[in-house]
Amino acid sequence: MTQETPTKVALVTGASGGIGAEAAKRLARDGFTVIVNYAGGAAAAEAVVRDIEAAGGRAISAQANVADPAAVRRLFDHAETAFGGVDVLVNNAGIMKLASLADTDDALFDQTIAVNLKGVFNTLREAARRLRDGGRIINLSSSVVGLRPETYGVYAASKAAVETLGEILTKELRGRNITVNAIAPGPTATKLFLDGKPVEAVERLAKAPPLERLGRPEDIAATIAFLAGPDGAWVNGQVLRVNGGII
Ligand SMILES: NC(=O)c1ccc[n+]([C@@H]2O[C@H](COP(=O)([O-])OP(=O)(O)OC[C@H]3O[C@@H](n4cnc5c(N)ncnc54)[C@H](OP(=O)(O)O)[C@@H]3O)[C@@H](O)[C@H]2O)c1
């Protein structure tokens, strides 16, 4: 009698568009059952689920604002009810609003910290308690933590904090064979990066890395898949900058 290996389950936050949607599709192609989390984009998340199913994969969509701890608890409950547990958490949900410190209002600061930092804290706390042994945690940081460009202050600070949380969690998970890493993309062609930027700014940033193009969501999804898969097993507590060499 042959025994089937149970499918691993990956939860991708903010997977209704951009990098998260590509990561969800890529992980499904690699054999994971995927939970496609979204905040507001129900139809877009459903479209990602349909794409995955059409390609022979398995996925469900699940609404949760990651900034809300109760919603994040329900998201993990939902995953456990549907699939028995979670093996891989991709903390991808994030927002980016740019302003100089002088022009940053309280709402911009509070919203950025609520989603990018508290949101990651909420899912990391749940994962620390509930991720199955042997699991993987992948946090999305940003290369602006290294580049430190003007107007990115609050956003870059939120991502620096995400890197720190992950590095400390790596140690707290000792003995459970769970890796925690961050991926720090450079400019990547998604709504988050392109929205509101003048064409000249996009062109300038596209020329900035030695590879002279913007990142594609698929480039970042490939690195997420590496860290989630068997080849990433020995990478732990690291920040991987994935940016065509911009820094
Ligand atoms: N694009 C870049 O150049 C770049 C560079 C470095 C790092 N990053 C990081 O990569 C990650 C993905 O960015 P992206 O460029 O793919 O962004 P995006 O295209 O704007 O997509 C962001 C996703 O996050 C979801 N989201 C936003 N707020 C949420 C919340 N409170 N709860 C749950 N989901 C939420 C959105 O879902 P709904 O539409 O359903 O709300 C959307 O699916 C972010 O953490 C970003 O900071 C991006």
Ligand as a Chemical Component Dictionary entry (heavy atoms), coordinates in Angstrom:
data_LIG
# 
_chem_comp.id                   LIG 
_chem_comp.type                 NON-POLYMER 
_chem_comp.pdbx_formal_charge   0 
_chem_comp.three_letter_code    LIG 
# 
loop_
_chem_comp_atom.comp_id 
_chem_comp_atom.atom_id 
_chem_comp_atom.alt_atom_id 
_chem_comp_atom.type_symbol 
_chem_comp_atom.charge 
_chem_comp_atom.model_Cartn_x 
_chem_comp_atom.model_Cartn_y 
_chem_comp_atom.model_Cartn_z 
_chem_comp_atom.pdbx_ordinal 
LIG N1  N1  N 0  6.365  46.543 -5.490 1  
LIG C1  C1  C 0  7.524  46.899 -4.987 2  
LIG O1  O1  O 0  8.295  47.654 -5.602 3  
LIG C2  C2  C 0  7.944  46.405 -3.629 4  
LIG C3  C3  C 0  9.269  46.616 -3.245 5  
LIG C4  C4  C 0  9.674  46.182 -1.996 6  
LIG C5  C5  C 0  8.792  45.551 -1.157 7  
LIG N2  N2  N 1  7.506  45.356 -1.544 8  
LIG C6  C6  C 0  6.609  44.687 -0.588 9  
LIG O2  O2  O 0  6.024  43.561 -1.190 10 
LIG C7  C7  C 0  4.736  43.322 -0.646 11 
LIG C8  C8  C 0  3.718  43.189 -1.770 12 
LIG O3  O3  O 0  3.686  44.413 -2.473 13 
LIG P1  P1  P 0  3.031  44.591 -3.915 14 
LIG O4  O4  O 0  3.926  45.499 -4.634 15 
LIG O5  O5  O -1 2.641  43.295 -4.482 16 
LIG O6  O6  O 0  1.716  45.439 -3.491 17 
LIG P2  P2  P 0  0.261  45.557 -4.142 18 
LIG O7  O7  O 0  0.303  45.237 -5.599 19 
LIG O8  O8  O 0  -0.274 46.862 -3.691 20 
LIG O9  O9  O 0  -0.531 44.374 -3.412 21 
LIG C9  C9  C 0  -0.689 44.458 -2.020 22 
LIG C10 C10 C 0  -1.611 43.365 -1.550 23 
LIG O10 O10 O 0  -1.723 43.497 -0.127 24 
LIG C11 C11 C 0  -3.089 43.421 0.220  25 
LIG N3  N3  N 0  -3.337 44.198 1.431  26 
LIG C12 C12 C 0  -3.151 45.526 1.664  27 
LIG N4  N4  N 0  -3.510 45.837 2.920  28 
LIG C13 C13 C 0  -3.921 44.677 3.494  29 
LIG C14 C14 C 0  -4.413 44.339 4.783  30 
LIG N5  N5  N 0  -4.561 45.275 5.725  31 
LIG N6  N6  N 0  -4.725 43.036 5.040  32 
LIG C15 C15 C 0  -4.591 42.090 4.089  33 
LIG N7  N7  N 0  -4.148 42.364 2.852  34 
LIG C16 C16 C 0  -3.810 43.623 2.563  35 
LIG C17 C17 C 0  -3.869 43.949 -0.966 36 
LIG O11 O11 O 0  -5.118 43.295 -0.929 37 
LIG P3  P3  P 0  -6.546 44.008 -1.178 38 
LIG O12 O12 O 0  -6.475 44.609 -2.549 39 
LIG O13 O13 O 0  -7.483 42.874 -1.056 40 
LIG O14 O14 O 0  -6.707 45.021 -0.115 41 
LIG C18 C18 C 0  -3.006 43.457 -2.141 42 
LIG O15 O15 O 0  -3.385 42.159 -2.537 43 
LIG C19 C19 C 0  4.466  44.504 0.307  44 
LIG O16 O16 O 0  4.739  44.116 1.631  45 
LIG C20 C20 C 0  5.442  45.557 -0.159 46 
LIG O17 O17 O 0  5.772  46.449 0.868  47 
LIG C21 C21 C 0  7.065  45.759 -2.763 48 
# 
loop_
_chem_comp_bond.comp_id 
_chem_comp_bond.atom_id_1 
_chem_comp_bond.atom_id_2 
_chem_comp_bond.value_order 
_chem_comp_bond.pdbx_ordinal 
LIG N1  C1  SING 1  
LIG C1  O1  DOUB 2  
LIG C1  C2  SING 3  
LIG C2  C3  SING 4  
LIG C2  C21 DOUB 5  
LIG C3  C4  DOUB 6  
LIG C4  C5  SING 7  
LIG C5  N2  DOUB 8  
LIG N2  C6  SING 9  
LIG N2  C21 SING 10 
LIG C6  O2  SING 11 
LIG C6  C20 SING 12 
LIG O2  C7  SING 13 
LIG C7  C8  SING 14 
LIG C7  C19 SING 15 
LIG C8  O3  SING 16 
LIG O3  P1  SING 17 
LIG P1  O4  DOUB 18 
LIG P1  O5  SING 19 
LIG P1  O6  SING 20 
LIG O6  P2  SING 21 
LIG P2  O7  DOUB 22 
LIG P2  O8  SING 23 
LIG P2  O9  SING 24 
LIG O9  C9  SING 25 
LIG C9  C10 SING 26 
LIG C10 O10 SING 27 
LIG C10 C18 SING 28 
LIG O10 C11 SING 29 
LIG C11 N3  SING 30 
LIG C11 C17 SING 31 
LIG N3  C12 SING 32 
LIG N3  C16 SING 33 
LIG C12 N4  DOUB 34 
LIG N4  C13 SING 35 
LIG C13 C14 SING 36 
LIG C13 C16 DOUB 37 
LIG C14 N5  SING 38 
LIG C14 N6  DOUB 39 
LIG N6  C15 SING 40 
LIG C15 N7  DOUB 41 
LIG N7  C16 SING 42 
LIG C17 O11 SING 43 
LIG C17 C18 SING 44 
LIG O11 P3  SING 45 
LIG P3  O12 DOUB 46 
LIG P3  O13 SING 47 
LIG P3  O14 SING 48 
LIG C18 O15 SING 49 
LIG C19 O16 SING 50 
LIG C19 C20 SING 51 
LIG C20 O17 SING 52 
# 
